[in-house]
């Protein structure tokens, strides 16, 4: 089974759970279940029969691997980079679309239609045909994303 794992700046990671191999862009199947990197720790803990702490944000993929559930409807990726330069990104990945909002650069973003562009090459952010889709995805992103960067106290490092 292959899954789409939403990751940080690199976009999406496509991983075959059967072989453990990464799929190159040309081999990506559009219908792969969507999961987040945040789901990997709870999955490993459940498979190892170790109770997951309540503080984990993810959920176990064990039911998905057993064919008892589907992937997520969407995955949120938050990247708060502040080492050498400041770049705060919020990415929402759905089965069809990937939208990235550059919080440190107002009005700038990326929008990819994975059904037509599985390699995520053509940015549709400013495409008038995608105005409504961009608006709807930005509204969802505003509901679910952390609006502030995460920092570790007294270090300047991000949590």
N, C-alpha and C positions, 0 to 999 in steps of 0.2 A: 504494500500500500504506500502510495506517495501522498504527502501532505504539503500544503503551502504554509510555511512558517513565516509570519511577519517579523521582520527584524529591524535594525536601526538604519543608519544612513544608506547602507547598501541596498535597501529596498526589501526585497523578499528572498527568502531562502527556500529552495525547493528540495525536499529531502525524501528519499525513498526509505521508508521504515523497514522494508523487507531487506534491502541490500545495504543500507547505510550510505549509499552514494548520493551525491548531489546531482541534480538534473540540470544540464545546460539549458539556456533559454529556448532553443529550438525543440527540446524534448518535453517542455512543460505542457501538462494536460490542463485544460481550462477547468475541468470538473473536479480537481483535487480538493479535498476538505481544507478549510481555512482554520489555522490554529496560530497561537502566539508563542513566542519564545518563553513567555511567562508560564506557559502550560507544561514545559518540559520538566521542571523540578517536581511539581506535584505528581506527574506521571511516573517518574523514576521512583519517588517515595512510595507510591501505591504499589508499583510492581515489586518493590523490595519489601512490601508489607510493613513500612514504617509510617506512622501517623504523620500527616502533614500539619505543620503549625497553622493556626488560624490566621496568622498574619500574611500568608501567601496570597497573592492576587490571582494566580492562575488556577486552572482546574485540570484534573487528570485526564489524559487522553486514553486511558485504559479502556473505557467503554467504546470509544471510537475505534480503537485497534481491534476490539472484539466484535465490531460490526453492530453495536447496540446503540450508537448515537451518531450524529453528524458533527461536522466542524462548527465553528462559530459563524454567526451572521456577519460580524465584522471584527476586526482586530485593530487596536490602538497601539501605536508606537510613539513614545515620547523620547526625544533626544535633546538634551540640554548640554551642549558642548561649550566650554569656556576655557579652553587651554590654548592660548596663543591668539585665538579669535573667539567671538561670541556667535553662536548659532543655535537657536532654539527651534526645533522642528516638531510638528505634531502631524503624524501620518495616520490616516484611516484607510484600512484595506477591506474591501468587500469582495465578494466572489467576482464581480465584474470590474470594479474600479479601484484605483489607488489614488488618493488625494493627499498631498503634503502641503501644509501651511507653514510658511517661514515666519515665525512669530517675531523675529528680530528684523524682518524686512516686510513691512506692511504692504499688502496688495500683491505679494509675490508668492507663487506656489507652483505646484505640479499636479496635473491630473492626467491619468492614463486610463484608457479603455482597454482592459485586458482581453476582452472578447475579440476586438479588432487588432490589438497590438500586444500580443502576449509577451514580447520582449521589452515592453515599456520604453519605447524609443521616442514616440511622438507625443510631446506634451500638449494636452488639450486645454490647459488652464485658461487661455485667452480665446479659445474657439467659441464663437457665438452659438454654435449648435449644442454646446455643452454647458451653457449658462445656467439652466435650471438644475442640471445634475450637480454642478459645482455648488450652487446655492444650497441644495438639499444636503449634500455631504458636509459642507461647512457648518450647517445648522446642527447636524448630528455631532460633528467634531466639537462644537462649542458646548454641547451638553455633556460629553463624556471625558474630554481632555482636561488635564491639570493646567490651569491658566498661568501658573508661576513656575519658574525653574526650580529644580530641587537641588539644594546645596547641603553639604555636611557642615555643621557648625564649626566656626573658627578655622576652616581650612581653605575655603574657596572651592573645594572639590565638590563635585556633584554627587548626590546620593543615587 
